[in-house]
Amino acid sequence: MSAGGAFGGNRGARPVPPEKGVFPLDHLHECDLEKKDYLACLKSSGAQSEKCRMFSKKYLECRMERNLMAKQDMSELGFSNADVAVTPAEENKKLENPSSDLKEKK
């Protein structure tokens, strides 16, 4: 056995926290609806996260509003102003009737 510790760790080294990703868990389930919407979107889209960006944005906004993560500009998290949050009902409507989406753009 090496002198580095029982599991190979270096006992003298100080741990370095990750740059992002450390934030309180949602123990009170304040953002469960947003999380469930995002996971449902992933499931229905075959895990194609690009189609679920608006749900991801909504979930992150919920976490920031409730101080479950540090507040940041959405552009720093990879979102643009074009990534508009859409409610699940609106998303379902688009999935059911894609031709109406084309009419709105004209």
N, C-alpha and C positions, 0 to 999 in steps of 0.2 A: 504494500500500500504506500502511496506517495504521501509526502508531508503536506500536500495541498488541501486535504480535507476528505471527509468520508465519501463525497460524491464528486471529487475531482475539482471542487471549487478552490479558489485562492482565498484563504482566510484573511490575508492582509489587505486585499484590494477593497476599495470602497465601491459600492454599487453605484452605477450611473443610471438615473431614471431615463426612460425613453422621452424623445422630444414631444410626441403627442400620444394620446390614447389613455392617459391616466386621468380618470374622472370618477366621481361617485356613481355607484350603481343606483338604478332607479328602484329602490326598495319599496317606495310608496306607489309604484306603477303609474306615475303621472303621465308617462308618454306611451302607455301600452297601446292605445288606439293607433297612434302613428306607427309604432313598431309592427303591429299586426297588419296594417294596411301595406306596409313595405314588404313584409314577408309573404303576404297573399299575392302581391304583384309579382314578386320573384317566382313564386310557385306557378302562377298562371302564365308567365312569360318564358318558362323554361330556364329560369336562372339567368336571364339576360338583363343584367343590372342597368344597362343604358335605357331600357324602357321604363325603369322605375326610379329615375333620378328625382322626379318631383316628390315622390314619397320619402326618399332619402333626405332630401332638403327639408321637408316638413318635419321629419323626425329630429334632425339636428337642430332646427329652429326651436322645437319644443324643449329639447334638452337645455339649450342656451337660455330660454325664457325662464326656466325653472331652476337655474343655477346648477344644473347637473353636469355642465361642462363650461369651460371658459368661453366668453363671448368673443366671436371672431367674425370678421367680414366673410360673407359666403364665398366671395371670390378667392379668398385664401384657402378655402376648402374644395376648390375645383368647380364651383358653380358660377354661372354668369347671370345677368339680368334676364336672359332669355329662358332660363330654367324657372318657369312659373309653377308654383304649387297648384295642383289640381286636386279637388276632393275625390274620394273613391267613387261617388255617384257619377261625377263628370267623366272619370276615366272609364267606368263601365259603359256609359253612354257612347263614348268614342269607340270602344271596342265592339259594341253591338251595331253601331251605325257609322262606319267610317266615311260614308259619302257626305254626311252632314258636316264633317270637318272640312271637306274640300269647299263646300258652299260658303262656310264662314270666312275662308281665306280670300275669296273673290271679292 
